[in-house]
Amino acid sequence: MERLIVPQITDILYRLKNGQSERAIAHDLRLSRKAVRRYHRFARAHHLLEPGTALPDEVTLSTLLGPPQHPPGRPSRLTAWRPVIEVLLDNRVEKRAIYQRLVDSHGYDGSYSALCRYVDKIHPKDAGVTVRIETAPGQEAQVDFGSAGKIRDPKTGNPRVAYVFVMTLSYSRHMYIEFVFDQKISTWIACHRRAFRFFGGCPKEVVVDNLKAAVLQHAIEDPVLCEPYRKMARHYGFLLHPCRPRTPQHKGKVENGVHYVKRNLIASSCFHDLTDANEKARDWCLNRAGLREHGTTHEQPLKRFRETEATALLELPSEPFDLRSVHPAKVHRDCHVVFEGSFYSAPYAYVGKSVDLYVYEKTIQLYDGVNLLFTHERATRKGQRITRLEHYPKEKALYLERTPEVCQHLAGEIGPSCQEVVAHLFSYRPADNRRAVQALLRLSDKHGKARLESACRRALFYQRPLYAYVKNILNAGLENEPLPGETPPPPPRRTYQHARPTSEFFEVEVLPC
């Protein structure tokens, strides 16, 4: 029979000493008469009920009772393989691998849970000790994401998987919560911005969960925080403290906050869409969660925040943090990078290389390491191309600079015939003939404007206003040949002069006046 606890036995002895019967004691304490009789015999054997003697204290009574006797249990079958298990445990082999080794090599046919119980019995774990850390007002906030089920998207009207962002101030336990549809770094940063605006300031330290959005490398000794979040911390002036992986107790305040939001707000509310959910969340933070008596502080979080913590927060900068995200991107052969379906030019020297795109609300910055390459305005639609001509090689940029309008203007400066040839080329297949027009205009650099104008006049006469025909005329030197029906121009009159002055051949005598 299982032994009763010492306070119960003390109560039985007290009642026996005061003359209560075994039946009455069993009835009052809801025990069996057999159990009461057993402890009655124990009391008489140790002379505990004799008149004039005091009842022993609980320590003395526990010594008289001795250690509790446990019924003998059946030994585990795993005892036969204890030496094998001990060696594997000393070599830090996991329990799942030990189980598989026993099954494969030793014929063990028991369950994995039985092995776990046996290992815990022969190698009991030390009880962990947790130290509760209380922080000063305005010192720390803890942040985390939690699942929120499905909420209707107000843009599409369709339900989507949603998440709840929770920031809890460690001193007052005042919370900010927001429902979102993703855990991207841009969403993570935007939630921080709105949380700081909600609190009217930011804490000196922020403890973050081991999220992809916040921490890219698990090693807490040397965490590689993603660049936008690191820049955001410097912008607002707070320090980042990433949590060690799989240690939720390091951010217990926000972990409890996430559970509290799930069990109360989410469990008891019906949201029409994401907008409605966030409106109800803000009201709930102020009028429900903020006015409850917290289980640890035994104060209202909102009152504790307003009286002590609000003035201890860091003042917000005049300009909110604008950097949304950073993305690696490859510069393609057309001297452009692609982001969200839009195209942004980059210097042609970086074709085939990777650059970093710093995405702001209205601009895009291209970085090579720490070197800023260029800043573009952010595209307003997919497929939009934002191009700077200086990002192309000179010969490629010239093609883009000389639009059809520019080509028409340059041809007009050369002459009416050249302008007519260019107009004819642009009259059909303008995209294909753009290069031909630009090549035609470049002939003036080699042959001069006058010769090019004459060649174009001759090409028009023979109804061949084409680049190749004009080029052949210039190469053959036929641009000034008379056309049929034209009077040839008179040959130029030649004039002669001596190569040397006559004074070199004759002496000039100077006569006196």
C-alpha positions as CSV (number, residue, x, y, z in Angstrom):
1,M,0.0,0.0,0.0
2,E,1.3,3.5,-0.9
3,R,2.4,5.5,2.1
4,L,0.5,8.7,3.0
5,I,2.3,12.0,3.1
6,V,3.7,13.1,6.5
7,P,1.1,15.9,7.1
8,Q,-1.7,13.4,6.6
9,I,-0.1,10.9,9.1
10,T,0.4,13.7,11.6
11,D,-3.3,14.6,11.3
12,I,-4.3,10.9,11.9
13,L,-2.1,10.8,15.0
14,Y,-3.5,14.0,16.3
15,R,-7.1,12.7,15.9
16,L,-6.2,9.4,17.5
17,K,-4.6,11.1,20.5
18,N,-7.8,13.2,20.9
19,G,-9.9,10.0,21.1
20,Q,-11.5,10.0,17.7
21,S,-12.3,6.5,16.4
22,E,-10.7,4.9,13.4
23,R,-14.1,4.9,11.6
24,A,-14.6,8.6,12.2
25,I,-11.1,9.4,11.1
26,A,-11.4,7.5,7.9
27,H,-14.7,9.2,7.2
28,D,-13.4,12.8,7.8
29,L,-10.1,12.3,5.9
30,R,-11.7,10.2,3.1
31,L,-9.3,7.4,3.8
32,S,-9.8,3.6,4.1
33,R,-10.1,2.2,7.6
34,K,-7.3,-0.2,6.8
35,A,-4.9,2.7,6.2
36,V,-6.0,4.4,9.5
37,R,-5.6,1.1,11.4
38,R,-2.1,0.7,10.0
39,Y,-0.9,4.0,11.3
40,H,-2.7,3.4,14.6
41,R,-0.6,0.3,15.1
42,F,2.5,2.3,14.1
43,A,1.7,4.9,16.8
44,R,1.2,2.3,19.5
45,A,4.5,0.5,18.5
46,H,6.4,3.8,19.0
47,H,4.5,4.9,22.1
48,L,3.3,8.1,20.4
49,L,-0.2,8.1,21.9
50,E,0.7,7.8,25.6
51,P,-0.8,10.5,27.8
52,G,1.5,13.4,28.6
53,T,3.7,12.9,25.5
54,A,3.7,15.4,22.7
55,L,3.3,14.4,19.1
56,P,6.6,14.3,17.2
57,D,7.3,17.0,14.7
58,E,7.3,16.2,11.0
59,V,11.1,15.7,10.8
60,T,11.1,13.2,13.7
61,L,8.0,11.5,12.3
62,S,9.6,11.1,8.9
63,T,12.7,9.6,10.5
64,L,10.6,7.1,12.4
65,L,8.7,6.1,9.3
66,G,11.9,5.6,7.3
67,P,12.3,5.7,3.6
68,P,9.1,4.9,1.6
69,Q,8.9,1.4,0.3
70,H,8.2,1.1,-3.4
71,P,6.6,-2.0,-4.9
72,P,9.1,-4.1,-6.8
73,G,9.0,-3.4,-10.5
74,R,9.9,-5.6,-13.4
75,P,13.4,-4.9,-14.6
76,S,13.8,-3.4,-18.0
77,R,14.8,-5.6,-20.9
78,L,17.4,-2.9,-21.8
79,T,19.4,-3.8,-18.7
80,A,21.0,-6.6,-20.7
81,W,22.5,-4.0,-23.1
82,R,23.4,-1.4,-20.5
83,P,27.2,-1.6,-21.2
84,V,26.5,-1.0,-24.9
85,I,24.2,2.0,-24.1
86,E,26.7,3.4,-21.6
87,V,29.5,3.3,-24.3
88,L,27.3,5.0,-26.9
89,L,26.2,7.7,-24.5
90,D,29.8,8.4,-23.5
91,N,30.6,8.9,-27.2
92,R,27.7,11.4,-27.4
93,V,25.6,9.3,-29.7
94,E,21.9,10.5,-29.8
95,K,19.2,8.3,-28.4
96,R,17.6,7.8,-31.8
97,A,20.9,6.4,-33.2
98,I,21.3,4.2,-30.1
99,Y,17.8,2.8,-30.6
100,Q,18.5,2.0,-34.2
101,R,21.8,0.3,-33.3
102,L,20.1,-1.9,-30.7
103,V,17.4,-2.9,-33.3
104,D,19.9,-3.6,-36.1
105,S,22.7,-5.3,-34.2
106,H,21.2,-6.6,-30.9
107,G,17.7,-7.7,-31.8
108,Y,15.9,-5.2,-29.6
109,D,12.2,-5.1,-30.4
110,G,11.0,-2.7,-27.8
111,S,9.8,0.9,-28.3
112,Y,11.9,4.1,-28.7
113,S,10.0,5.7,-25.8
114,A,11.1,2.8,-23.5
115,L,14.7,3.4,-24.4
116,C,14.3,7.1,-23.6
117,R,12.9,6.3,-20.2
118,Y,15.7,3.9,-19.5
119,V,18.4,6.4,-20.6
120,D,16.8,9.1,-18.4
121,K,16.9,6.6,-15.5
122,I,20.5,5.6,-15.7
123,H,21.6,9.1,-16.7
124,P,19.2,11.6,-15.0
125,K,19.4,15.1,-16.1
126,D,20.2,17.9,-13.7
127,A,17.3,20.2,-13.0
128,G,17.7,23.4,-14.9
129,V,17.7,26.7,-13.0
130,T,16.2,29.8,-14.6
131,V,17.1,33.3,-13.5
132,R,14.3,35.9,-14.0
133,I,15.8,39.1,-15.2
134,E,14.0,42.4,-14.6
135,T,15.0,45.4,-16.7
136,A,14.9,49.1,-16.1
137,P,12.2,51.2,-17.7
138,G,12.9,51.9,-21.3
139,Q,15.8,49.5,-21.4
140,E,14.5,46.5,-23.4
141,A,11.8,45.3,-25.8
142,Q,11.3,41.8,-27.1
143,V,9.9,41.0,-30.5
144,D,8.6,37.9,-32.2
145,F,6.3,36.6,-34.9
146,G,3.5,34.1,-34.3
147,S,1.0,32.3,-36.5
148,A,-2.5,33.8,-36.7
149,G,-4.4,31.4,-39.0
150,K,-6.0,32.7,-42.1
151,I,-7.4,36.3,-42.5
152,R,-9.1,37.8,-45.6
153,D,-6.9,39.9,-47.8
154,P,-8.7,43.3,-48.3
155,K,-7.1,43.6,-51.8
156,T,-8.2,40.3,-53.3
157,G,-11.0,39.3,-50.9
158,N,-9.4,35.8,-50.5
159,P,-8.2,34.3,-47.2
160,R,-4.5,34.1,-46.7
161,V,-2.1,32.7,-44.0
162,A,-1.4,35.6,-41.6
163,Y,1.1,36.2,-38.8
164,V,1.0,38.4,-35.8
165,F,3.9,40.7,-34.9
166,V,4.3,41.3,-31.2
167,M,6.6,43.8,-29.5
168,T,6.6,43.7,-25.7
169,L,8.3,46.3,-23.5
170,S,10.1,44.2,-20.8
171,Y,9.5,46.6,-17.9
172,S,5.8,47.5,-18.2
173,R,4.7,44.5,-20.4
174,H,2.9,47.0,-22.6
175,M,2.4,45.5,-26.1
176,Y,2.1,46.5,-29.7
177,I,0.7,43.9,-32.1
178,E,0.1,43.9,-35.8
179,F,-1.2,41.3,-38.3
180,V,0.7,40.8,-41.6
181,F,0.8,38.4,-44.5
182,D,4.5,37.6,-44.6
183,Q,7.8,37.7,-42.6
184,K,9.9,39.6,-45.1
185,I,12.6,41.9,-43.9
186,S,10.6,44.9,-45.3
187,T,7.6,43.9,-43.3
188,W,9.7,43.3,-40.2
189,I,11.2,46.8,-40.4
190,A,7.9,48.4,-41.1
191,C,6.4,46.8,-38.0
192,H,9.2,48.1,-35.9
193,R,8.7,51.6,-37.3
194,R,4.9,51.5,-36.4
195,A,5.6,50.0,-33.0
196,F,8.0,52.8,-32.1
197,R,5.5,55.3,-33.3
198,F,2.8,53.6,-31.2
199,F,5.0,53.8,-28.1
200,G,6.2,57.3,-28.8
201,G,9.9,56.2,-28.6
202,C,12.2,53.2,-28.8
203,P,13.9,51.2,-26.2
204,K,17.7,51.0,-25.7
205,E,17.8,47.3,-26.6
206,V,15.7,45.0,-28.7
207,V,15.8,41.2,-28.2
208,V,14.9,39.4,-31.4
209,D,13.9,35.9,-32.2
210,N,16.1,33.7,-34.4
211,L,14.2,34.7,-37.5
212,K,15.4,34.7,-41.1
213,A,14.1,38.3,-41.2
214,A,16.3,39.4,-38.3
215,V,19.2,37.0,-38.0
216,L,21.0,35.3,-41.0
217,Q,23.4,33.2,-39.0
218,H,22.6,31.2,-35.9
219,A,25.9,31.7,-34.1
220,I,25.0,34.2,-31.3
221,E,28.7,34.8,-30.6
222,D,29.1,36.4,-34.0
223,P,25.7,37.1,-35.5
224,V,25.5,38.4,-39.0
225,L,22.5,40.6,-38.9
226,C,20.9,41.6,-42.2
227,E,22.0,45.0,-43.4
228,P,18.7,46.8,-43.3
229,Y,18.0,45.8,-39.7
230,R,21.5,46.8,-38.7
231,K,21.1,50.2,-40.3
232,M,17.7,50.6,-38.7
233,A,19.3,50.0,-35.2
234,R,21.9,52.6,-35.8
235,H,19.2,55.0,-37.2
236,Y,17.1,54.7,-34.0
237,G,20.0,54.2,-31.6
238,F,19.1,50.8,-30.1
239,L,21.2,47.7,-29.7
240,L,20.2,44.3,-31.1
241,H,20.4,41.1,-29.1
242,P,19.6,38.0,-31.2
243,C,18.3,35.0,-29.2
244,R,20.2,31.8,-29.0
245,P,18.5,29.1,-31.2
246,R,15.9,26.9,-29.5
247,T,16.0,28.9,-26.2
248,P,12.6,30.7,-26.0
249,Q,13.2,31.4,-22.3
250,H,15.7,34.1,-23.3
251,K,12.7,36.1,-24.5
252,G,10.0,34.7,-22.2
253,K,8.1,38.0,-22.0
254,V,7.3,38.2,-25.7
255,E,6.8,34.4,-25.9
256,N,4.1,34.7,-23.2
257,G,2.8,37.8,-25.0
258,V,2.3,35.8,-28.2
259,H,0.5,33.0,-26.4
260,Y,-1.6,35.6,-24.6
261,V,-2.6,37.2,-28.0
262,K,-3.5,33.8,-29.4
263,R,-5.5,32.6,-26.4
264,N,-7.4,35.9,-26.0
265,L,-7.6,38.3,-29.0
266,I,-7.4,35.7,-31.8
267,A,-9.4,33.0,-30.0
268,S,-12.3,35.4,-29.1
269,S,-12.4,37.6,-32.2
270,C,-13.8,37.3,-35.7
271,F,-12.0,39.5,-38.2
272,H,-13.6,40.7,-41.5
273,D,-10.2,41.3,-43.1
274,L,-6.6,42.4,-42.3
275,T,-7.6,46.0,-41.9
276,D,-10.3,45.2,-39.4
277,A,-7.9,42.8,-37.5
278,N,-5.3,45.6,-37.0
279,E,-8.0,48.1,-35.9
280,K,-9.2,45.6,-33.3
281,A,-5.7,44.8,-32.3
282,R,-4.8,48.4,-31.5
283,D,-8.0,48.8,-29.5
284,W,-7.3,45.5,-27.7
285,C,-3.8,46.6,-26.7
286,L,-5.0,49.8,-25.2
287,N,-8.4,48.8,-23.6
288,R,-8.0,45.1,-22.8
289,A,-4.5,43.9,-22.6
290,G,-3.2,47.2,-21.3
291,L,-5.7,47.4,-18.5
292,R,-5.4,43.8,-17.2
293,E,-3.5,43.0,-14.0
294,H,-0.3,41.3,-15.2
295,G,0.4,38.0,-13.6
296,T,4.1,38.9,-12.8
297,T,4.1,42.6,-12.1
298,H,0.5,42.7,-10.6
299,E,0.0,46.1,-12.2
300,Q,-1.8,47.3,-15.3
301,P,0.8,47.4,-18.2
302,L,-0.6,50.6,-19.7
303,K,-0.6,52.4,-16.3
304,R,3.0,51.1,-15.6
305,F,4.0,52.3,-19.1
306,R,2.5,55.8,-18.8
307,E,3.7,56.5,-15.3
308,T,7.3,55.2,-15.6
309,E,8.4,53.8,-19.0
310,A,7.1,56.3,-21.6
311,T,9.5,59.0,-20.5
312,A,12.5,56.6,-20.4
313,L,12.3,55.6,-24.1
314,L,14.7,57.0,-26.6
315,E,13.4,60.0,-28.6
316,L,12.5,59.1,-32.1
317,P,14.5,60.8,-34.9
318,S,12.9,63.5,-37.0
319,E,13.0,61.3,-40.1
320,P,11.7,57.7,-40.0
321,F,13.9,54.9,-41.2
322,D,13.3,54.5,-45.0
323,L,15.4,51.5,-46.0
324,R,13.1,48.6,-46.8
325,S,15.4,45.7,-47.9
326,V,18.7,44.8,-49.5
327,H,18.8,42.3,-52.4
328,P,21.8,40.9,-54.4
329,A,21.3,41.3,-58.1
330,K,23.2,40.4,-61.2
331,V,24.0,43.0,-63.9
332,H,22.8,41.5,-67.2
333,R,24.2,42.0,-70.7
334,D,21.9,44.9,-71.3
335,C,23.5,46.8,-68.4
336,H,20.4,46.4,-66.2
337,V,19.4,44.7,-63.0
338,V,15.9,43.4,-62.4
339,F,13.9,44.0,-59.2
340,E,10.2,43.2,-58.8
341,G,9.8,43.1,-62.6
342,S,11.4,46.5,-63.2
343,F,14.7,47.3,-64.8
344,Y,17.5,49.6,-63.5
345,S,20.7,50.4,-65.3
346,A,24.1,49.8,-63.9
347,P,27.6,50.7,-65.3
348,Y,28.6,48.4,-68.1
349,A,31.9,47.5,-66.3
350,Y,29.7,45.4,-63.9
351,V,28.1,43.3,-66.6
352,G,28.1,39.7,-65.3
353,K,28.9,40.8,-61.7
354,S,26.6,41.0,-58.7
355,V,25.7,44.2,-56.9
356,D,23.6,45.0,-53.9
357,L,20.2,46.7,-54.3
358,Y,19.2,48.9,-51.4
359,V,15.5,49.4,-51.7
360,Y,13.9,52.5,-50.2
361,E,10.4,53.8,-50.4
362,K,11.0,56.0,-53.5
363,T,14.5,55.2,-54.6
364,I,16.8,52.3,-55.5
365,Q,20.6,52.4,-54.7
366,L,23.2,50.2,-56.3
367,Y,26.2,49.3,-54.2
368,D,29.4,47.4,-54.9
369,G,30.3,46.5,-51.4
370,V,30.4,49.8,-49.6
371,N,30.8,51.9,-52.8
372,L,27.6,53.6,-54.0
373,L,27.3,53.2,-57.8
374,F,24.1,55.0,-58.5
375,T,20.7,56.1,-57.2
376,H,17.6,55.6,-59.3
377,E,14.0,56.6,-58.7
378,R,11.9,53.6,-57.9
379,A,9.8,52.3,-60.7
380,T,6.0,52.7,-60.4
381,R,5.0,49.6,-62.5
382,K,6.4,46.3,-63.7
383,G,8.3,46.3,-66.9
384,Q,9.4,49.9,-66.5
385,R,13.0,50.6,-67.6
386,I,14.9,53.3,-65.8
387,T,18.1,53.9,-67.8
388,R,21.1,56.3,-67.5
389,L,23.0,56.6,-70.8
390,E,26.3,57.0,-69.1
391,H,26.0,53.4,-68.0
392,Y,26.6,52.2,-71.5
393,P,29.8,52.2,-73.6
394,K,30.2,55.4,-75.6
395,E,29.3,53.8,-78.9
396,K,26.2,52.1,-77.4
397,A,25.1,55.3,-75.6
398,L,25.3,57.2,-78.9
399,Y,22.7,54.9,-80.4
400,L,20.3,55.7,-77.6
401,E,21.0,59.4,-77.6
402,R,20.2,59.8,-81.3
403,T,16.5,59.4,-81.2
404,P,14.5,59.8,-84.5
405,E,13.8,63.4,-83.6
406,V,17.5,64.1,-83.0
407,C,18.4,62.4,-86.2
408,Q,16.0,64.6,-88.2
409,H,17.4,67.7,-86.6
410,L,21.1,66.7,-87.5
411,A,20.1,65.8,-91.0
412,G,18.5,69.3,-91.4
413,E,21.8,70.9,-90.4
414,I,23.5,68.9,-93.2
415,G,21.1,69.9,-95.9
416,P,17.6,69.3,-97.4
417,S,18.6,66.3,-99.4
418,C,20.1,64.5,-96.4
419,Q,17.0,65.4,-94.4
420,E,14.8,63.9,-97.2
421,V,16.8,60.7,-97.2
422,V,16.5,60.3,-93.4
423,A,12.7,61.0,-93.6
424,H,12.4,58.3,-96.2
425,L,14.3,55.7,-94.0
426,F,12.1,56.5,-91.0
427,S,8.9,56.3,-93.0
428,Y,9.0,52.5,-93.0
429,R,10.4,50.1,-90.4
430,P,11.8,53.0,-88.2
431,A,13.2,50.6,-85.5
432,D,15.2,48.7,-88.0
433,N,16.4,51.7,-90.0
434,R,17.5,53.7,-86.9
435,R,21.0,52.2,-87.1
436,A,21.2,52.9,-90.8
437,V,20.2,56.6,-90.3
438,Q,22.8,57.0,-87.6
439,A,25.5,55.4,-89.8
440,L,24.4,57.8,-92.6
441,L,24.9,60.8,-90.4
442,R,28.3,59.5,-89.3
443,L,29.5,59.7,-92.9
444,S,29.7,63.5,-92.4
445,D,32.6,63.0,-89.9
446,K,34.7,61.3,-92.6
447,H,33.6,63.0,-95.9
448,G,32.2,66.4,-94.7
449,K,28.7,67.8,-94.7
450,A,28.9,69.2,-98.3
451,R,29.9,65.9,-99.9
452,L,27.3,64.0,-97.9
453,E,24.6,66.5,-99.0
454,S,25.7,66.1,-102.7
455,A,25.7,62.3,-102.4
456,C,22.2,62.3,-100.9
457,R,21.0,64.6,-103.7
458,R,22.4,62.1,-106.3
459,A,20.8,59.1,-104.4
460,L,17.4,60.8,-104.5
461,F,17.7,61.6,-108.2
462,Y,18.2,57.9,-108.9
463,Q,15.5,57.0,-106.4
464,R,17.8,55.0,-104.2
465,P,17.7,56.9,-100.8
466,L,19.5,54.2,-99.0
467,Y,22.5,54.2,-96.7
468,A,24.5,51.7,-98.7
469,Y,23.9,53.6,-102.0
470,V,25.0,57.0,-100.5
471,K,28.1,55.3,-99.0
472,N,29.1,53.8,-102.4
473,I,28.7,57.3,-104.1
474,L,31.1,58.8,-101.6
475,N,33.6,56.0,-101.8
476,A,33.6,56.3,-105.6
477,G,33.9,60.1,-105.5
478,L,30.8,60.5,-107.8
479,E,28.9,63.0,-105.6
480,N,29.9,66.0,-107.7
481,E,29.4,64.4,-111.1
482,P,26.8,66.2,-113.2
483,L,23.4,64.5,-113.3
484,P,21.7,63.8,-116.7
485,G,20.3,67.1,-118.1
486,E,22.5,69.3,-115.9
487,T,25.0,71.7,-117.4
488,P,28.4,70.7,-116.1
489,P,30.0,73.4,-114.0
490,P,32.8,75.3,-115.6
491,P,36.2,74.0,-114.7
492,P,37.9,76.0,-112.0
493,R,40.2,78.8,-113.3
494,R,43.7,78.1,-112.4
495,T,46.0,80.8,-111.2
496,Y,49.8,80.5,-110.9
497,Q,52.4,82.2,-108.7
498,H,56.1,81.9,-108.2
499,A,57.2,79.5,-105.5
500,R,60.0,81.9,-104.5
501,P,60.1,85.7,-104.6
502,T,62.0,87.5,-107.4
503,S,64.3,89.1,-104.9
504,E,66.1,85.8,-104.6
505,F,67.1,86.0,-108.3
506,F,67.6,89.8,-108.9
507,E,69.3,92.5,-106.8
508,V,67.1,95.5,-106.2
509,E,69.0,98.8,-106.6
510,V,67.7,101.5,-104.4
511,L,68.1,104.9,-106.2
512,P,68.6,108.1,-104.2
513,C,65.8,110.5,-104.1
